[in-house]
Amino acid sequence: HHYNMPAIHHPTMKDTKTTTASPATNAAAASTKTTKKKKKHIFKKKIPQKGDPDYLSPTQLRNRRKRNAKKKGNQQQPQQQESSANNSASNNSNNKSNEDEELKDPSMKYITYPTKTPIVRTATKYIESLLQSSNSNNTFHVYIGPLYHWRTVSKLAVRPDATDKNKVAIGLFAENSHSLLPVPKCKAHHPSINKVVEVVTNACHELNVIPYESNTADNESKSEEEMGQLRYIGVNVDRSSGGAQVTLVWNGKSGEEDEQLEKLVANILNEMVLCKAEAEEPPMKRQRRRGRRGDNKEETQSKDNVKKPVSSTGSNNDSNKVRLHSLWINYNSSWKHSNRIFEYDESCWRHVVGSTSITE
């Protein structure tokens, strides 16, 4: 039997064909497709580097983001709630002024529970771990000292007053920000520090001293000289005498005469009085007497010309003044983006009056 089977065609190499399109056909095909929009070349902004006028440190960038977020949040709140809150705050301001001051003052954050301060927690955890590793039976105790007037070393910022930019405000920065909180009567500060703050503030207002401005978007174009004059004050207290060692951090270069600075120094010295230990001059050597007693007239005249030691409590007016241990000037003309308080080069320090150091 013969069966008619369909013919099966097996392709060979000769049967396979490969076609390649010519450039002309590719161009024609591309023209038929929908034309795509050309991408615009975006020029990336140059990131400012250190030393550039527009440079901001990571901390400053973070603070700027916080301020912008805070502004947006304030704008979203209803105006009625803001007005009612302001009215209630103004009515209760007289009764709660002391409480508000304590809440704003960064020094009062842990005043209720002093053992919860970060440095005490860190010390307790570290020492207890050492005691456990050594299998000691001893325990670590934290003893609390005086809650008020214990701080004898302070570095206070000088910035424009929030209500009047032409006036000076002296205080502490709020936590994680450069927002100044004036603390003229800080309970943690030694009374001598608060008195010095009052004296310096009044002197600046009387002489129209320009406070240093914090770096913001409004003053980016200002030069370092235009940022202000007085940047910080440092006050250290000698606990034996109660005298204050005052340092004025001036925005300028050492060696340059500044009439405004000299007026400020004279005003402060006029409102303060040197402590006895710092005001007395070294004893003079006793001169050898020649000739018979009473014959030398020059001897009696020289006794009247001997300089008497300066006394800090010579008059009733001086007893009410602030005690001054010493006065220093630190010339700090560093970059406005820098957070450095003092300039530590020896040429930037100027000793005005008093002892050169506090010894305890």
Salt bridges, closest charged atoms under 4 A:
ASP15 OD2 - HIS9 NE2 3.35
GLU102 OE2 - LYS187 NZ 2.59
GLU175 OE1 - LYS109 NZ 2.79
GLU213 OE2 - LYS222 NZ 3.19
GLU224 OE2 - ARG231 NH1 3.43
GLU259 OE2 - LYS263 NZ 3.54
GLU262 OE2 - ARG350 NH1 2.91
GLU278 OE2 - HIS325 NE2 3.51
ASP318 OD1 - LYS321 NZ 3.66
GLU343 OE1 - ARG340 NH2 3.41
GLU360 OE1 - ARG239 NH2 2.86
